[in-house]
Structure formats: structure tokens, C-alpha cells
Amino acid sequence: MTELPDVASLRLLLLIDEHGSLGAAARELAISQPAASARLRTLESRYGLSLVSRSTRGSLLTEDGKAVSAWARNVMNELNRVQIGLGALSAQRRGDLKIAASLTIAEFFLPRWLADLHRSQPAMHIGMLVVNSTEVVSMVRDGQVKLGFIESAVKVPDLNSCRVGSDRLAVVVAPDHPWAAAKAPIGRDELAATSFVVREPGSGTRETFERALGTTAKVVLEAGSTNVIIAAALNGVGPAVVSEVAVRQSLESGALVSVSVTLDLRRALRAIWRRQDKLRPPIDDLVAIAAKGHL
């Protein structure tokens, strides 16, 4: 198995690309230029690649270097998401702001919102719980958290809410599934007669799908994890219902196919809080950041 590159080497490569200079990249990393050069040579020799072309005019990435740099940038972005998520979830943190979020929002939307909040308020500590939408509503009602984020096609009657975005569910199948080659949208009756890979009851995804379907969905596999649902669809367990944003890469690569259906699978992303609670900092700051991307 090929050894994984270390994060420090990937960061060095990105900085060389950004500054066009090995020396400038070394200064930003607070290491000597010889140490940076040695780190780069180790990375190149490990994989038998030439990643950087050096001359008196500076350092430029080769074609291989540009490809590795693009991958490295994705890795660094994901590591940043992990760092933010770990900070929010850590039970050791004090939690100036306690929030609860549904799985889809916690995975694909909140990291960006929390990063923006952190930039403006770096000392802010956030405690975050990741549960399904029904549990988020319950926790807000009971005062366990001051703010919740859910996916819902309708407002929660007894809570204040603010629409902070929108999302759409996709029905996805493996490329060899008969629906992958369907010429016309799959209708309600056929969908109602088919067993799906879906989230558990209480999730915003399940609620949105069954509301659009007009009946309780038949289930071949029920899971509380988006990754498990996607893996089941990839392996042909059955058609899966999942947020479009969660399967974007699988659709772009052709590993999964999005099926056209006659149902309206759009849903709103909402921030919710108790009616007796006024939005004050930092709650209103986070809601404003989330809503900004929707405007």
C-alpha cells in the first residue's frame, strides 16, 4: 500500500504554489530554506515525481505538482472542517453557545457557518449536538439548547424560525439499476411500491420524502448515517434517498445515478429557537451568518 504523504509536506507544496518561491514558503512555515528543500525532496523521491521546477526566477509547480496541489487543497479543506467540528463537539469545551443540528446540516453546512463565526469571534466556544431533526426540535423546546438547525418542508408551529437555506433530496441508484436508464420520471405509484434505503424516522430527510410521497415509505435498509446509505446504494442494496449535496461527488464520478421522479423533494433549512427567547449575540450572529448565504 502506498504510504500517505504527511500534512506538512502538502502544506509546503501549496505555499510554494501560492508564493512562487521555496524561500517564501519556508518563511511562512517558520523553517529554514534547506529544511523546506529537504522536505520537498523527500516528498518527490517517495513517489518518484518531480513536483517543483526551480530556477533563478523562483519556484513553479510542474504539471504533476499542480495535480498534487489540487488534491492537497481538498485535503487541507477537509482537515479544516474536521478541526472545526472537533472543537464544536468536544465535551471538554465550555460551550458559550450550545446548539443542536440535524445530520445533513452538521456535515455539509455548519462547518462553513462556524468558521465564519470563529473568524469574527475567535474566543467563542460552541457546544454542538448532532441528532435528527425531531430530536433537535425537542431539545430546543426543552431549553437544552438555545438554537437548533433542521431540514423541514414546513415550519414548527410553536417555535420561532428563520429560513437559512434550501436543499433538495435525490433518489439515487447504482448505474446497473433499471431506473438508471429510465426515459421518463418515476411516478408516485412506482415509488410507493419500491423499497428504499432511507434515514430513520424523525430525520428531516425521511419526513420530507414521505410527505412528498404521500405515504409511509417501504424500507429495505434504514440507517442513521448518510455514509451508510450512500454505501448501500453504491452496492446495489436499493434506491436511496439522500441530500443532493451529500452525493455530489458520487454523481459527478458516475458511481451513482440521480433518478428523475415526479415528486417535489425540495426542503428548507431552518434555524429554530423558543418564542420566549430573544435572539442575542452570539445566537443572532450565527443565524445571520447562516441566512446570509441564502439571501
C-alpha positions in Angstrom: 0.0 0.0 0.0 1.4 3.4 -0.9 2.5 5.5 2.1 0.4 8.6 2.7 2.1 12.0 2.4 2.4 14.0 5.6 0.3 17.1 6.0 3.4 19.4 6.5 4.7 18.4 3.0 1.3 19.1 1.4 1.1 22.5 3.1 4.6 23.3 1.8 3.6 22.4 -1.7 0.5 24.7 -1.5 2.6 27.6 -0.2 5.2 27.2 -3.0 2.3 27.4 -5.5 0.9 30.4 -3.7 4.2 32.4 -3.4 6.1 31.1 -6.3 9.1 30.8 -4.0 10.5 28.0 -1.9 12.1 30.5 0.4 8.8 32.4 1.0 7.0 29.1 1.7 9.7 28.2 4.2 9.4 31.6 6.0 5.7 31.2 6.3 6.2 27.7 7.9 8.9 29.1 10.2 11.5 26.6 8.9 14.8 27.1 7.1 15.0 27.0 3.4 17.3 23.9 3.5 14.8 22.2 5.7 12.0 23.0 3.3 14.1 21.9 0.3 14.8 18.6 2.1 11.1 18.1 2.9 10.2 18.7 -0.8 12.9 16.2 -2.0 11.6 13.6 0.4 8.1 14.0 -1.0 9.3 13.8 -4.6 11.5 10.8 -4.1 8.9 8.9 -2.1 6.6 8.9 -5.2 9.2 9.2 -8.0 7.8 12.6 -9.1 9.1 16.0 -10.0 6.7 18.4 -8.4 8.5 21.8 -8.4 10.7 23.4 -11.1 13.3 25.7 -9.5 15.2 28.5 -11.3 16.7 31.9 -10.6 13.2 33.4 -11.2 11.6 31.3 -8.5 9.8 28.0 -8.0 6.9 26.8 -10.1 4.8 23.7 -9.9 5.2 21.1 -12.7 2.1 19.5 -14.2 2.4 16.7 -11.7 2.9 19.3 -8.9 -0.3 21.1 -10.0 -2.3 17.9 -9.8 -1.0 17.0 -6.4 -1.6 20.6 -5.2 -5.2 20.4 -6.3 -5.7 17.2 -4.3 -3.8 18.7 -1.3 -6.0 21.7 -1.3 -9.0 19.4 -0.9 -7.3 17.6 1.9 -6.5 20.8 3.8 -10.1 22.0 3.4 -11.4 18.7 4.8 -8.9 18.9 7.7 -10.1 22.4 8.5 -13.7 21.0 8.6 -12.6 18.3 11.0 -10.8 20.7 13.2 -13.8 23.0 13.4 -16.1 20.1 14.0 -13.9 18.6 16.7 -13.8 21.9 18.5 -17.5 22.2 18.5 -18.2 18.6 19.6 -15.6 18.4 22.3 -17.2 17.8 25.7 -14.2 19.4 27.3 -15.1 22.8 25.9 -17.1 25.2 28.0 -19.7 26.0 25.3 -20.7 29.7 25.3 -23.3 28.7 22.7 -25.0 25.3 22.8 -26.7 24.3 19.5 -28.2 21.1 18.0 -28.2 20.3 14.3 -29.5 17.6 12.1 -27.0 15.4 10.4 -27.1 16.9 6.9 -26.7 20.4 8.2 -24.0 19.4 10.6 -22.0 17.7 7.9 -22.3 20.0 4.9 -23.4 23.5 6.1 -22.5 24.2 9.7 -18.7 23.8 9.3 -18.7 26.9 6.9 -21.0 28.9 9.2 -19.0 28.1 12.3 -15.7 29.0 10.5 -17.2 32.4 9.7 -18.3 32.9 13.3 -14.9 31.8 14.6 -13.1 34.4 12.4 -15.2 37.2 13.8 -15.2 35.8 17.4 -12.1 33.6 17.8 -12.7 33.3 21.6 -16.2 31.8 21.2 -16.7 28.3 22.4 -19.5 26.3 20.8 -21.0 23.1 22.1 -22.8 21.1 19.3 -25.0 18.1 19.3 -25.7 16.2 16.1 -29.1 14.4 16.2 -32.1 14.0 13.8 -34.5 16.9 13.1 -37.2 15.6 15.5 -34.7 15.5 18.4 -33.4 19.0 17.5 -36.9 20.3 17.9 -37.4 18.5 21.2 -34.1 19.9 22.6 -35.0 23.4 21.6 -38.5 23.1 23.1 -37.0 21.8 26.4 -34.4 24.5 26.6 -31.5 22.0 26.4 -30.0 24.2 23.6 -30.6 27.8 22.6 -30.6 27.2 18.9 -31.3 24.4 16.5 -30.9 23.7 12.8 -33.2 21.4 11.0 -34.3 20.4 7.4 -38.1 20.7 7.1 -40.6 21.4 4.4 -42.9 23.1 7.0 -42.4 25.5 9.9 -42.6 24.1 13.5 -45.8 25.8 14.8 -44.7 26.6 18.4 -41.1 27.8 17.7 -39.7 30.8 16.0 -37.7 30.0 12.9 -35.7 31.6 10.2 -35.0 30.1 6.8 -31.3 29.9 6.3 -31.0 27.9 3.1 -32.6 25.2 0.9 -31.8 21.7 0.0 -33.1 19.0 -2.4 -33.3 15.3 -1.9 -32.1 13.0 -4.6 -33.2 9.5 -5.4 -30.0 7.7 -6.4 -29.2 4.2 -7.7 -26.2 2.2 -8.9 -25.5 2.5 -12.7 -26.8 -1.0 -13.3 -30.2 -0.4 -11.6 -33.1 -0.4 -14.1 -34.1 3.2 -13.0 -30.6 4.5 -14.1 -31.7 4.2 -17.8 -35.3 5.3 -17.3 -36.5 7.6 -20.1 -39.3 9.2 -18.1 -39.6 10.4 -14.4 -40.5 7.6 -12.0 -44.1 8.2 -10.8 -45.6 8.2 -7.3 -47.2 4.8 -7.6 -44.0 3.0 -8.6 -42.0 4.9 -5.9 -44.6 3.9 -3.2 -44.3 0.3 -4.3 -40.5 0.2 -4.1 -38.3 -0.5 -1.0 -35.7 2.2 -0.3 -32.5 2.8 1.6 -33.5 5.7 3.9 -32.8 7.6 7.1 -34.6 6.7 10.3 -38.0 8.1 11.3 -37.6 11.6 12.8 -35.0 12.7 10.3 -35.7 15.6 8.1 -34.8 13.5 5.0 -37.3 10.8 5.9 -40.0 13.4 6.8 -39.6 15.3 3.5 -39.6 12.1 1.4 -42.7 10.6 3.0 -44.5 14.0 2.9 -43.9 14.2 -0.9 -44.7 10.5 -1.4 -48.0 10.9 0.5 -47.5 7.7 2.4 -45.0 5.7 4.6 -42.1 4.6 2.5 -41.2 1.0 2.1 -37.8 0.2 3.6 -35.1 -2.3 2.6 -32.5 -0.7 4.9 -32.8 2.1 7.5 -29.7 3.9 8.7 -28.8 6.9 10.8 -25.7 7.6 8.8 -25.5 9.3 5.4 -22.3 7.4 4.5 -24.0 4.0 5.2 -26.9 5.0 3.0 -24.6 6.0 0.1 -22.6 2.9 0.5 -25.7 0.7 0.4 -26.8 2.5 -2.8 -23.3 2.0 -4.4 -23.5 -1.7 -3.6 -27.0 -2.1 -5.2 -29.0 -2.7 -2.0 -31.7 -0.5 -3.4 -32.6 3.1 -4.4 -31.5 5.6 -1.8 -32.9 8.9 -0.7 -30.3 11.4 0.4 -29.5 15.1 0.2 -28.1 16.1 -3.2 -25.1 17.8 -1.6 -24.1 14.5 0.1 -23.9 12.6 -3.2 -22.5 15.3 -5.4 -19.1 13.6 -5.8 -20.6 10.2 -6.4 -22.9 11.6 -9.1 -20.1 13.6 -10.8 -17.9 10.5 -10.9 -20.7 8.3 -12.3 -20.6 5.9 -9.3 -24.3 6.8 -8.7 -27.1 8.0 -10.9 -29.7 10.5 -9.9 -33.2 9.3 -10.9 -35.8 11.8 -12.2 -39.0 11.5 -10.1 -42.4 13.2 -10.2 -42.2 14.3 -6.5 -41.2 17.7 -5.2 -38.2 16.9 -3.0 -37.2 20.4 -2.1 -36.9 21.4 1.6 -35.9 24.4 3.6 -33.0 24.6 6.1 -34.2 26.4 9.2 -32.8 27.9 12.4 -35.2 27.4 15.3 -35.5 28.8 18.8 -38.1 29.2 21.5 -40.6 32.0 21.2 -39.8 33.4 24.7 -36.1 33.7 23.8 -34.9 36.8 22.0 -32.0 36.4 19.5 -29.0 37.9 21.2 -25.3 37.6 20.5 -23.8 35.2 19.7 -27.0 33.4 18.6 -28.1 36.1 16.3 -24.6 36.3 14.8 -24.7 32.7 13.8 -28.2 32.9 12.4 -27.2 36.0 10.4 -24.1 34.1 9.0 -26.3 31.1 8.1 -29.0 33.2 6.5 -26.5 35.4 4.5 -25.7 32.5 2.2 -29.4 32.1 1.5 -30.1 35.7 0.5 
